[in-house]
Amino acid sequence: MSNYEKNAANSAQSEQPLICWNWYIESLNNDEDLDNKIQKRFGIFKKRGTPEMDFPKNTVVRFFIFSGIDEEPTKKEFFLIKLEKVKMSKAKKRKLLIDYFKQLLGEIDSVTMTEIERALKDKVYCATAKCGKKYYLYEEFSIYNLPEDDDDEEDEEYDD
């Protein structure tokens, strides 16, 4: 294989959107007002038939990248410009996830296959970063940032 063919193959792989693991969306500097706007927009995007949604400046997606079984995950983030709902067949979702996990783990065991099968039922979003790079956000792999209670009361302890 010539250098040109190798570079073309590597380029095609790098253009493939990355799969984000344990992702969540929030403001860059924990700005409460911006976080509220972001969560509201994300809620509208998820619940309505909106095929895509633009997000305010300083919105970031934080996620983890795994480089192997015995390695600690690396926390990453990117500036989110737009989120799109992706219509993808179960076969394509499965192939992407199997390729992703094979790259991480070397092989697919029954536990991993169960995770993959569960993820096939959920939605997939395509996130566009400020730099133009694309990321796949599987709904199954998100960490939901639930709004905190408005009450300043501490959590009550319950005795059995």
C-alpha positions as CSV (number, residue, x, y, z in Angstrom):
1,M,0.0,0.0,0.0
2,S,1.4,3.4,-1.0
3,N,1.8,6.3,1.4
4,Y,-1.1,8.0,-0.4
5,E,-3.4,5.1,0.2
6,K,-2.4,4.9,3.9
7,N,-3.0,8.6,4.3
8,A,-6.4,8.3,2.6
9,A,-7.4,5.4,4.8
10,N,-6.3,7.3,8.0
11,S,-8.1,10.4,6.8
12,A,-11.3,8.5,6.2
13,Q,-11.1,7.0,9.7
14,S,-10.4,10.4,11.3
15,E,-13.4,11.9,9.5
16,Q,-15.7,9.2,11.1
17,P,-17.4,10.8,14.1
18,L,-16.1,9.7,17.5
19,I,-18.3,7.9,20.0
20,C,-18.5,9.8,23.3
21,W,-18.8,7.7,26.5
22,N,-20.4,9.1,29.6
23,W,-21.1,12.5,28.0
24,Y,-23.0,15.5,29.3
25,I,-23.7,19.0,28.2
26,E,-23.0,22.1,30.3
27,S,-21.6,25.6,30.3
28,L,-17.8,26.1,30.1
29,N,-17.5,27.9,33.4
30,N,-20.4,26.5,35.4
31,D,-22.5,29.6,34.6
32,E,-25.9,28.9,36.2
33,D,-27.9,31.0,33.8
34,L,-26.2,29.5,30.8
35,D,-26.6,26.0,32.3
36,N,-30.4,26.6,32.6
37,K,-30.6,27.8,29.0
38,I,-28.6,24.8,27.8
39,Q,-30.7,22.3,29.8
40,K,-33.9,23.9,28.5
41,R,-32.7,23.7,24.9
42,F,-31.5,20.1,25.3
43,G,-34.9,19.2,26.8
44,I,-36.7,20.8,23.9
45,F,-34.4,19.1,21.4
46,K,-35.0,15.6,23.0
47,K,-38.8,15.9,23.5
48,R,-40.0,17.6,20.4
49,G,-39.6,16.7,16.8
50,T,-36.8,19.2,16.3
51,P,-34.3,17.5,14.0
52,E,-31.4,19.9,15.1
53,M,-30.7,22.5,17.7
54,D,-28.1,25.2,17.9
55,F,-26.5,25.9,21.3
56,P,-25.3,29.1,22.9
57,K,-21.7,30.2,22.9
58,N,-19.6,28.5,25.7
59,T,-21.6,25.3,25.6
60,V,-19.4,22.3,26.0
61,V,-19.8,18.5,25.8
62,R,-17.7,16.7,28.3
63,F,-17.0,13.0,27.8
64,F,-14.5,10.2,28.4
65,I,-12.2,8.4,26.0
66,F,-11.0,4.9,26.9
67,S,-7.7,3.8,25.4
68,G,-7.7,0.3,26.7
69,I,-8.9,-2.1,29.4
70,D,-6.2,-1.3,32.0
71,E,-6.0,2.4,31.2
72,E,-7.8,5.1,33.1
73,P,-10.3,7.0,31.0
74,T,-9.3,10.5,29.8
75,K,-11.8,13.3,30.3
76,K,-12.2,15.4,27.1
77,E,-14.5,18.2,26.1
78,F,-15.4,20.2,23.0
79,F,-17.4,23.4,22.3
80,L,-20.8,22.4,21.0
81,I,-22.3,24.3,18.1
82,K,-25.1,22.1,17.0
83,L,-26.8,18.8,17.9
84,E,-28.7,16.8,15.3
85,K,-30.9,13.7,15.6
86,V,-29.4,10.9,13.5
87,K,-31.6,8.3,11.8
88,M,-29.4,5.2,11.7
89,S,-30.3,1.6,11.2
90,K,-29.7,-0.8,14.1
91,A,-27.2,-2.6,11.9
92,K,-25.1,0.5,11.4
93,K,-25.4,1.4,15.2
94,R,-24.3,-2.1,16.0
95,K,-21.3,-2.0,13.6
96,L,-20.1,1.4,14.9
97,L,-20.3,0.2,18.5
98,I,-18.7,-3.2,17.8
99,D,-15.8,-1.5,16.0
100,Y,-15.5,1.0,18.9
101,F,-15.4,-1.7,21.6
102,K,-13.1,-4.0,19.6
103,Q,-10.7,-1.1,19.3
104,L,-10.8,-0.6,23.1
105,L,-11.0,-4.1,24.3
106,G,-9.6,-6.2,21.5
107,E,-12.7,-8.5,21.6
108,I,-16.4,-8.4,22.5
109,D,-17.6,-10.4,25.4
110,S,-21.2,-11.1,26.4
111,V,-21.4,-8.2,28.8
112,T,-20.2,-5.8,26.2
113,M,-22.6,-7.2,23.6
114,T,-25.5,-6.7,26.1
115,E,-24.5,-3.0,26.4
116,I,-24.3,-2.7,22.7
117,E,-27.8,-4.3,22.2
118,R,-29.3,-2.0,24.8
119,A,-27.7,1.1,23.2
120,L,-29.3,0.1,19.8
121,K,-32.8,0.9,21.2
122,D,-31.9,4.5,22.1
123,K,-31.4,7.6,20.0
124,V,-28.1,8.8,18.5
125,Y,-27.2,12.4,18.2
126,C,-24.5,13.9,16.1
127,A,-22.7,16.8,17.8
128,T,-20.8,19.3,15.7
129,A,-17.9,20.9,17.5
130,K,-16.7,24.5,17.0
131,C,-13.7,23.1,15.1
132,G,-16.1,21.3,12.7
133,K,-15.4,17.8,14.0
134,K,-18.4,15.4,14.5
135,Y,-19.1,13.2,17.5
136,Y,-21.8,10.5,18.1
137,L,-23.6,10.9,21.4
138,Y,-25.5,7.7,22.1
139,E,-28.3,8.5,24.5
140,E,-27.6,5.3,26.4
141,F,-24.1,6.5,27.2
142,S,-25.0,9.9,28.7
143,I,-24.7,11.1,32.2
144,Y,-27.9,13.1,32.8
145,N,-27.3,16.5,34.5
146,L,-30.5,16.7,36.5
147,P,-31.4,20.1,37.9
148,E,-30.8,20.5,41.5
149,D,-33.7,21.1,43.9
150,D,-34.6,24.7,44.5
151,D,-35.0,24.0,48.2
152,D,-31.9,24.8,50.4
153,E,-32.9,21.9,52.7
154,E,-30.4,19.1,53.2
155,D,-31.4,15.6,52.2
156,E,-33.4,13.9,54.9
157,E,-32.2,10.6,56.3
158,Y,-34.7,7.9,56.7
159,D,-34.5,5.2,59.4
160,D,-35.7,1.7,58.5
